[in-house]
Amino acid sequence: MNKFDSMTNEQYRAAKDGFFLQYNPPACKPVETMDLVMRQENALAIIKGDRKVEFRQINDDNFNMLNDEETYDWMMDHRSDENMDIEAMYEFLCSIRPVMTLHFHDEENSWFLDVECTKNDLTCVFPREVEYLQKRFGCHELDGILEDYEKRNDPMRPAFFYFALGKVLDTNLAS
């Protein structure tokens, strides 16, 4: 538990605004559209509203596209600054660029699905993070993986990029 967990929403927003005013870190530049290959059955589940979060492995291509180097470099430069509130920096600042739209399609580009991305970030299969996805997005895709790692008491957990799915913007698939 950190000092931010017990704050009200108003206190949290005020603390975040104060951090940005005091330190003036660079803002991540958004990714307008991220192009992702997907199985058609998953796309249809999105259209029906059954799939609310998309997960992707962390690999060099995804990392390079989603990591804002300017923000990352700023964080690395300030992580040992004795005047920096390190806990606040890691709470309020992230070098993962926000994605605005996800463009899903199959390998052959025979269909497409454009979906609003309401939030994206990194997640790791630990109870707190899986519970966040459950509560915030009604997502239970990682539940079985978490249960397996918890049973084995394995500290090495997989990490993923996640993309919370909003409204369908356009598609050539029949729903």
C-alpha positions as CSV (number, residue, x, y, z in Angstrom):
1,M,0.0,0.0,0.0
2,N,1.3,3.4,-0.9
3,K,0.4,6.9,0.2
4,F,-1.9,7.3,-2.8
5,D,-4.1,4.3,-2.1
6,S,-6.0,5.9,0.8
7,M,-6.7,9.2,-1.1
8,T,-10.1,10.2,-2.3
9,N,-10.5,10.8,-6.0
10,E,-10.3,14.6,-5.4
11,Q,-7.1,14.3,-3.3
12,Y,-5.5,12.0,-5.9
13,R,-6.3,14.4,-8.8
14,A,-4.9,17.3,-6.7
15,A,-1.7,15.3,-5.9
16,K,-1.3,14.4,-9.6
17,D,-1.9,18.0,-10.8
18,G,0.6,19.2,-8.1
19,F,3.2,16.7,-9.3
20,F,2.9,17.9,-12.9
21,L,3.0,21.5,-11.9
22,Q,6.1,21.1,-9.7
23,Y,8.2,18.9,-12.0
24,N,6.8,19.6,-15.5
25,P,7.6,16.2,-17.0
26,P,7.1,15.7,-20.8
27,A,3.8,14.3,-21.8
28,C,3.7,11.1,-23.8
29,K,2.7,11.6,-27.5
30,P,-0.4,9.5,-28.3
31,V,-0.5,6.7,-30.9
32,E,-3.4,7.7,-33.2
33,T,-3.9,4.1,-34.5
34,M,-2.3,0.9,-33.6
35,D,-2.5,-1.9,-36.2
36,L,-3.0,-5.4,-34.7
37,V,-3.6,-8.8,-36.3
38,M,-6.5,-10.7,-34.6
39,R,-8.6,-13.9,-35.1
40,Q,-12.0,-13.1,-36.5
41,E,-13.8,-14.9,-33.6
42,N,-12.2,-12.4,-31.2
43,A,-13.2,-9.5,-33.3
44,L,-16.8,-10.8,-33.3
45,A,-16.6,-11.0,-29.5
46,I,-15.6,-7.4,-29.4
47,I,-18.5,-6.4,-31.6
48,K,-21.0,-8.3,-29.4
49,G,-19.5,-6.6,-26.3
50,D,-18.2,-9.9,-24.8
51,R,-14.5,-9.0,-25.1
52,K,-13.6,-5.8,-23.3
53,V,-9.8,-6.0,-23.1
54,E,-7.2,-7.1,-25.6
55,F,-3.8,-8.3,-24.4
56,R,-0.5,-8.4,-26.3
57,Q,2.8,-9.9,-25.4
58,I,5.6,-7.4,-24.7
59,N,8.0,-7.6,-27.6
60,D,10.4,-5.3,-29.2
61,D,8.0,-4.0,-31.9
62,N,5.2,-3.3,-29.4
63,F,7.6,-1.8,-26.9
64,N,9.2,0.5,-29.4
65,M,5.8,1.7,-30.7
66,L,4.3,2.3,-27.2
67,N,7.3,3.6,-25.2
68,D,7.7,7.3,-25.3
69,E,11.5,7.8,-25.2
70,E,11.4,11.4,-24.1
71,T,9.3,10.5,-21.1
72,Y,11.3,7.4,-20.3
73,D,14.6,9.3,-20.5
74,W,13.2,12.1,-18.2
75,M,12.1,9.4,-15.7
76,M,15.6,7.7,-15.8
77,D,17.3,11.1,-15.4
78,H,15.2,12.0,-12.4
79,R,15.0,8.6,-10.6
80,S,18.0,9.4,-8.4
81,D,17.3,13.2,-8.0
82,E,17.1,13.8,-4.2
83,N,14.5,16.5,-4.8
84,M,12.2,14.2,-6.8
85,D,9.2,12.6,-5.1
86,I,10.0,9.1,-6.6
87,E,6.9,7.5,-5.3
88,A,4.8,10.2,-7.0
89,M,6.8,9.9,-10.2
90,Y,6.1,6.2,-10.5
91,E,2.4,6.7,-9.5
92,F,1.6,9.5,-11.9
93,L,4.0,9.2,-14.8
94,C,4.3,6.4,-17.3
95,S,6.3,6.3,-20.5
96,I,3.6,4.1,-22.2
97,R,2.0,6.2,-25.0
98,P,-1.8,6.3,-24.9
99,V,-3.4,4.6,-27.9
100,M,-6.5,6.3,-29.4
101,T,-7.8,3.7,-31.9
102,L,-7.1,0.0,-32.5
103,H,-7.3,-1.3,-36.0
104,F,-7.8,-5.1,-36.0
105,H,-7.6,-7.3,-39.0
106,D,-6.6,-10.8,-40.1
107,E,-3.4,-11.7,-41.8
108,E,-4.9,-11.3,-45.3
109,N,-6.7,-8.0,-44.5
110,S,-10.0,-9.6,-45.6
111,W,-11.8,-7.9,-42.8
112,F,-11.1,-5.0,-40.3
113,L,-12.5,-3.7,-37.0
114,D,-11.7,-0.2,-35.7
115,V,-12.3,0.2,-32.0
116,E,-11.8,3.1,-29.6
117,C,-9.1,2.4,-27.0
118,T,-10.2,3.9,-23.7
119,K,-7.0,3.0,-21.7
120,N,-3.8,1.1,-22.3
121,D,-0.9,0.2,-20.1
122,L,1.4,-2.7,-18.9
123,T,0.1,-5.3,-16.5
124,C,1.7,-8.2,-14.8
125,V,-0.1,-11.3,-13.5
126,F,-0.2,-10.4,-9.7
127,P,-3.3,-10.3,-7.6
128,R,-3.5,-6.5,-7.3
129,E,-3.2,-6.0,-11.1
130,V,-5.6,-8.8,-12.1
131,E,-8.1,-7.5,-9.5
132,Y,-7.8,-4.0,-11.1
133,L,-8.6,-5.4,-14.5
134,Q,-11.6,-7.3,-13.0
135,K,-13.0,-4.3,-11.2
136,R,-12.3,-1.6,-13.8
137,F,-13.1,-3.5,-17.0
138,G,-14.9,-6.7,-16.0
139,C,-12.0,-8.6,-17.5
140,H,-11.3,-12.2,-16.3
141,E,-9.0,-13.4,-19.0
142,L,-6.0,-13.5,-16.6
143,D,-7.8,-15.2,-13.7
144,G,-6.7,-18.8,-14.6
145,I,-3.1,-17.7,-15.3
146,L,-3.0,-15.9,-11.9
147,E,-4.4,-19.0,-10.1
148,D,-1.8,-21.2,-11.7
149,Y,1.1,-18.9,-10.7
150,E,-0.3,-18.4,-7.2
151,K,-0.6,-22.2,-6.7
152,R,3.0,-22.7,-7.7
153,N,4.0,-19.6,-5.7
154,D,6.1,-18.6,-8.7
155,P,7.5,-15.1,-8.4
156,M,8.3,-14.8,-12.1
157,R,5.0,-13.7,-13.7
158,P,4.2,-12.9,-17.3
159,A,3.6,-9.3,-18.3
160,F,1.4,-7.9,-21.1
161,F,0.3,-4.7,-22.7
162,Y,-3.4,-4.3,-22.2
163,F,-5.9,-2.3,-24.3
164,A,-9.3,-1.5,-22.8
165,L,-11.8,-1.5,-25.7
166,G,-14.4,1.2,-26.1
167,K,-17.0,1.7,-28.8
168,V,-16.7,0.1,-32.3
169,L,-15.9,2.8,-34.7
170,D,-16.0,1.0,-38.0
171,T,-15.9,-2.6,-39.4
172,N,-16.7,-4.6,-42.5
173,L,-17.8,-7.6,-40.4
174,A,-21.4,-8.6,-39.9
175,S,-22.3,-8.7,-36.3
